[in-house]
Amino acid sequence: MELLLLIFALEVPAVLALLDCTNRSPGDFAGGADDRRSWLAWLAVAVATAWLLVGNGIVLGYYHTVVRRSGGS
């Protein structure tokens, strides 16, 4: 049971980042719609690999590249 809770806790940030990326307009990304599309693909990989801690690195990259650039809105 504890293992499932740990995996769930590791997956939550990746899923929330994917939802955040889905709800952002292409203008929030440096490369426009193409950049948004590539971030959606990377965040899908992050959701699949978050329990290996690889996905959380992708989420950190998304935060520093997109969220901080757009002012966190």
N, C-alpha and C positions, 0 to 999 in steps of 0.2 A: 504494500500500500504506500509506503514512504517513497518508493522508487517512482510510482506513478505521479505522486505529488511533486517530486523533484522535476520530472520531465515536463509536467504541466507548467511549473514555475519558469522553466527555461524557455518554453514555447511562447508564453504570453507576450514578451516584448517584441518578438518577431511577428506575431500575428497583428499586434497593434501597429507596428510600423508598416505592415502591408496595407492595413486599413487606412492609415494616414496617407500613404502614397496614392491609394485609390481615390481618396477624396480631394487631393490637391489638383489644382489646375496646371496645365503645362507651363504656364508662365512662372510658376514657382521653381522651375528647374532651369539650370544654366543652359542646357541644350534643347529646351522646349519639349515637344511631344516625343521626340526620339529618346531623349534622356529619361523622360518619365517611363517610357516603355521598357527601357533597359533596367531601370530601378525596380519596376514591377517584377521583371524576371529574376533579378538578383534577390529580391525579398522573398519570392517564392522558394528559391534555393535556401534562403535563411530559415524559413519555416520548416523545411525538410531537414535541415542540419543543426537546428538550434540545440537539440539535446546533446550534440557532440561538441558544443561550444563554438563551432565554426560559424554558425548562423548569427551568433551574437556579435561577432566581429563585423559582419556585414551590416547589421543593424547600427552599430556604432559609426560605420562609414556613412550610412544614410543620414544619420543624425548630424554629423559634422558637415556633410556636403549639402544637404537639402534644407533641413530644419533650421539650422543656425543661419544659413544664407538668407532664408525668407523671413527671418525675425521670429520664428517660432509660432507663426500664425497658422 
